[in-house]
Amino acid sequence: MKAQTARHYANAFLNIGVDARSLAMGNAVVAEVSDVTAGYWNPAALSSVNSQQISLMHAAYFANIAQYDYMGYAKKFDAQTGVGIALIRFGVDNIMNTTQLIDDQGNINYDRITYFSAADYALTFSVGRSHVFKGLDLGATAKIIYRHVGDFASGYGFGFDLGARYNLKKWQFGLMLRDITTTVNYWSVNQDKFNDVSQSIPGQNQSSPDKVELTLPKMQLGTAREFHLNPNLDLMAEVDLNARFFKMHTLISSDFISIDPALGLEFKYHKMAFLRLGVNNFRNEQFFDEQNLRFQPNAGLGFKYKGIAIDYALTNIGSDGFYSHVFSLHIDLDRFLPKKK
């Protein structure tokens, strides 16, 4: 059994993104985010949260096979500091376990089929503080990860993200460093269950999984600006660069770094109705002797009134061909809680 392995896609559920608004904009929000979801996108922006906020999101992936849920809370701690907490779950439920379908005499008994879930959880704690150094906002997120595959195996992990934000006149700049210390997952395997699986098909499933799994750092850098098109209509635009420190089939790729650009647009009508568009996940795909550029378009709508915002995104509609409908709800709690005397 290997002691530890660095995985390019370990804890991949934390790379999907949260909030229908952000997903509709191609996840290009690291510079301009300023609400409760900043704990995920850029904790430095939590310093801009001026009230108690909660956010809920639900998404169904792969024809409703996988369920993805997010719940976040943020509030102002003092004049310069905002704090947040969030829970993320990505899971596939009611998976059939057929390892005991055939008994020792070779008889098939469907009553021996059982069901289990495979799910990933992340609990995050974030803090952001403004003007730490000459107008520079800084923030950090600590995350605790729990993953399980039925009663076959379970894993615990922990890691840290760092965020920074800077405003220069009409421009906003954001930087997010995920898994900055290399996120570590420790796995525990139920050996009896593993033996049942490993012995079910001779010559396959013979190796026990790694005990320790490492998630490598990644970086997201963005710049944004808001444009006033007319008295009723505004446009927020952001361009991000997502960097992974290994070779991928991205638009910019080398052995050291791979960079995937993203563009997000949000049209605001009276700051109450919103139309959002985004493009991300650019890929260079080889098809026989031709190389084709693929990308993922995204779109969404939003409506905000008296402290309640409902957002919708149509995402994952690029090269993989899956349509996912994502809904999220934001509530400004201060509008509904009793005023302090």
N, C-alpha and C positions, 0 to 999 in steps of 0.2 A: 504494500500500500504506500503510495506516495505521501510525503509529509505535507507538501503544499503545492498549489498550482496557481499561476497568474492567468486569469481568464479575461479574454477580450470582451465577452458579453455576459459576465457574471452579474447578477442582480439587474438584469436588463429591464425588469418592470419599472425600475426607477428612472429609466431613460425615456419613457413614453411621453411624459408631460401631464400636467393637471390643468383643469379648468377649460370649459368649452371655448371661452374667448381666446385663450392662448393657442389651443389646438387649431382653431379656425385660421389663426394668423401664422401657421407654420412653425409655431413655437419660437417665433422671433419676437421676444418680449423682455429679454434680460436687461435692457436699458431703460424701458419706459414703465415697467410694472410698478404699481404703487399701492396695491391692496393686500388682502390677507394671503393671497397666493405667492407673495414675495418670499415667504419662507421656503418655498420650493425653487422658484426661479432666480431670486437674488435677495438673500436675507438683508443686504445693506438697505434695500428699499423699505423694510419694515419701519424705518424711522419716519416714513411719510404717512403711515397709518394714523389717522387722527381720531379714530373711534373704535369701539369694539365691533368686530366683523366676524361673521362665520361664512364658510363656503362649503357647499356640498356638490359632488359630481358623481354621475353614474354613466358608464359606457359598456356596451356589449360588443365583444370582438369575435371574429371568426364565426359568423352566422349564429351568434348568441351562445357559443360554446364557452367562451371565457368572459368573466365579469370583472370590471375594473371600477373601483370606488375610491373616492377621496373625501375627507372631511378635515377642514382646517378652521382654526380660530386665531385671531390676532387682536392686540390692543396696544394702546399707547402706554408705556411704562412711566416715562417722564418726558420733559420737553424735547429731548434729543433721542430718546430710545423707544423702540417698538419691539414687542416680543410676540412669538407665535408658536403654536403647537399643531401638528397635523398627523393624521393616520391614513395610510394608503394600503389598499388590499387589491391584489390581482390573483384570481383563482379560477380553477376549473373544478366543478363539483360533479358528483354522481358519475365518477369514472368506474367502469366495471373492472373488478378484479377476477380474472378467469384462471389464476394460477392453480386453483383447486377444482377446476371444472371436471377433470378426469381423475377418478380415484385410483387406488393401487391395483385394481383388477382391470383397469382400462375402460371402465364404464363412464359414460357422460351423464352428469347429474347437474341440471341447471339450478337446483336449489343450493348448490355450493358456490354460486356466484355471489360476491359481496360488492359493495360500493365504497369508494373513498374519494377524498378531495385532495387536490394538490394546490396549495395556495402560498403566496408570498405576502408578508406584512412588513410595513416600515412605520415606525413611530419617530417623528422628528421634533426637535426643539430648536427654535431659531431666535436670534437676537440681532437687531440692527441699530446702529448708532450714526447719527448725522454729524458732519463737520468734525470728524476725528482729526483730520489734518488738512487745513486750508481748503475747505469745501468738499473734501473727499469723504463719502459715506462708506462705512465698512460694516460687514455682518458675517455671521457664522451660523451653521446648522450642524447639530449633532444628530445622528440617526442610529436607531437601534432596529435591527432587522431580524425577523423570524420567518423561516421557511419550513414547510413540511410537505411530505409526500405520503399522505395517509399515515399509517403507523409503520411504514417502511423506513423512513429516515426523516430527520429534522435537523435544522441548522440555525445557529444564532450568529449575528454579525454586528459590527459597529463601525462607524466611520464619520468623517467630517467634511463639510463643504465650506468654502469661503467665497464671499461676494464683495464686490466694490462697485460704487456708482459715483459719477462726477457730472455736474452740469456746467456747460460752457455756453453762456448766452442762451440761444434757442436750441442748442444741441444737448442731448443726453447720451452719456456713455456708460456701459455696464460690462462687468466682467464677473463670470461665475466659474469657479474652480471646484469641480466635483471630485469626491473621493481623494481629496488632496493628500491625505496621509496613507492612501491605499486601504480601501475598505476590506476588512477581514471577516470571513464567514467560517465558523467551526461547525462541522457536520458530525452527527451521530447516527449510525446505521444500526437498525434492528437486525442482528446477525441471523436470527432464526428466519425472519421474513426474507432476508437476502438469500439465504440458502435455498428457500423454496423457489425463488425466481431463478437463481443461477443454475439450479439443477433441472429446471423444467425443459430446457432445450440444450442438449449436449453441444459443447463447443462454443456456446454463446453466453453472454452475461456472466462471465467467469471472474472478472476483475471487480474488486470492491471499490467504491468511489473514493475520491480524495478526502482526507480528513479536514484539510484547511484549503480554502479557496480565496484567492486575492482578486479584488476588483481594481484595475489600474485607473489612474487619474485621467480626467478629461476636462476640456476647457470650452467655454462659450463666451464669445466677445461680441458686443453689439453696440450700434449707435442708432439713435432715434431722433425724430423731430416732428413737431406738430405744425400743420399748415392751416391757416384760416382761409378757406376758399370763398366764403361769403358770410353774411351775418348769421345764417342758419346752419351752415355746413362747415365742419372741420375734418381734417385728415391727419391721422397719426400714421407715420411710416417708420419702419425699422428694418435694418439689415443686420443679420447676425452671421458670424462664422463659428461653426462647431468643429472643434479639433479633437481628434483622437491620436494617441501617440503610437500608432502602428499602421501598417499599410492596409488600405481599404480601396474599394472601387469607387472613390469619391471624385468630385470634379478636380480637386487638387490632391495629389497622392504621391507619397514618397515612402521610403523605408522608415523614416523617422516620424513623419506626421502626415495625417490625412485631414483635409479641411472640406467641410460640407457647408455651403452658404445657405441662408434662408432669408426670405423676404415676407414681411407681414404688413398689411394695410388695414386700417380701420376708419371707415367713414362714419362721422357722428352727426346726426341730425338733431339739433336742439339739445345735444348731450342726453338724449332720451332714447332714440332709436339708432341702431348700429348695424352696419353691413361690414363684414370682415372677409378678407381674402388672404391667402398665404400660399407660398411655394417653398418646399424643402425636400430633403432626401434626394438630392441629385446623385445619379449613379451612372458610371460608364459601364455598359454591359456589352460583352463580346458575343456576337451571334455569327458563327462561322467566321468569315473573313471581314465582317463589318463590325464596327464599334458604334453602339447607339447610346445617346444620352437620354436617360429617363429621369423623371422627377415626379414628385407627389403634389398635386394641387389640393387645396383645402378651402372651405368656405363656411360662413356662419352668419347668424343673425343674433341680435340682442335687444333687450328692452329693459329700461331702468325707470323706476318711478317711486318716489318717496321712500328711498332706502332699500328697495327690493329690486334686484336685477336677475333676470332670467336669460340665459344664453344657450345657444344651440350651435353645434358644429357638425359638419359632414366631413369626415377625415378618413385617412387610409384609403384614398380613392386613386392612388397612383399605380405603379407597376404591379403591385400585388393583387389588384383587382377587388379588394374587399371594401365594401361600404360600411362605415361605422357611424351610427348616430349617437352623438354625445350631448348630454344636457347637464347644465350646472346652475346652481342657485346661490346668489350672494345676498346676505341680509346685513344691513347696518343696524346693529342692535341698539345703539344709542337713541335711535328714533322711536323705539318701542318700550325701552326701559323707563321706569319713573325717574324724573329729574331729581338730582340731589339738591337739597336745600342748602 
